[in-house]
Amino acid sequence: MILTKRFLFDQPAHGACTLIRRDVLLKLGGYDENFRCQDCYDIWLKIIQKYKVVNINLPLFYYRQHDKSLTKKEEKILRTRAKIKAKHVKNRGVATPSVLAILPIRGRNVDPRSLPLAELGGKNLIDWSLEAALGSKSVSAVMVSTPDLNVQEYVRRKYSGKVMVVKRTKELARINIPLEQSLLEALKYYLRDHVPPDLLLILFIEAPFRSSEWIDEAVNTMQLFDVDVVDGICPEDDIFYFHNGHGLKPWNLNSGLRLEREILYRRAGGLHLIRRDFLESEQNMLSGRIGHIILDHRAAFTIRLKMDWEIARYLVEKGE
């Protein structure tokens, strides 16, 4: 941070630089000393609420990183950012939306890789996501949509009165059928006895370490920004290729040096939030204005292969 008589230079996130007039900073009330990091993100949210901002695509300064620098403390930074968003939602008096959480589960009869009742850390895989949804401050109702009779029975027995169960047809659960069709079918079932929810939260059980906090941050992000969708993501700065029909080509032709690569963003954490009316009108989960939350590596971890189960059990055992 550099403070002059007229301007303040700061860096809120990911190499971006903020140039703030000193009198504007004072009008905004300065920095919130309750936050030990990411206080510049708090300032940035204040600025965009009251002022027009523009992007200057020029490097204004360089900064140094080392292994013990704050920018390396991923989990602390991301959790602080979530608290800052919650503060701004509260201070702005934003209306609280109703959120229906849906867990779409294929089950083993449709997809051998779908193991909702497999044990992980003394409970079943499905329990991790159900507990996260039920523990969220933002979720109004929780629903499981599955053709698996064993999963239906398990949820009804263990979560009676807390979680609704929808019998999803095997046809809708097939891997080559768009998920949007299953979500609209589940929503149709919900609307028989309930008023339409504002938002739909889709949770995929293969991401067991995505907690209630991340769900609440996704909802707060939806409230703060004018977006149709909020997705959980992880930044990637590796080298990526695409196939053009004649062989592999680099996604970014100027990707030789890590500092010069354009960052891509990978969906992670099995979390996808969408406006209910937008899904009904567009029937497409990956369109419109897409916002995001950045998850730490543990929350973003996804179980896909047998080896992933071993890693997941190690993380649970070590409490990491």
TAQUI-V159163 format. One record per helix or strand. SS is the DSSP state (H for helix, E for strand). FROM is the first residue (numbers start at 1). TO is the last residue. If there is no record, write none. Layout:
<<SS,FROM,TO> <SS,FROM,TO>>
This chain:
<<E,2,3> <E,7,10> <E,18,21> <H,22,27> <H,39,50> <H,70,72> <H,74,92> <E,99,105> <E,119,120> <E,123,124> <H,125,135> <E,141,146> <H,149,158> <E,163,167> <H,170,173> <H,179,190> <E,199,203> <H,212,224> <E,229,236> <E,241,243> <E,248,250> <H,258,260> <E,264,275> <H,276,282> <E,290,294> <H,297,300> <H,306,318>>
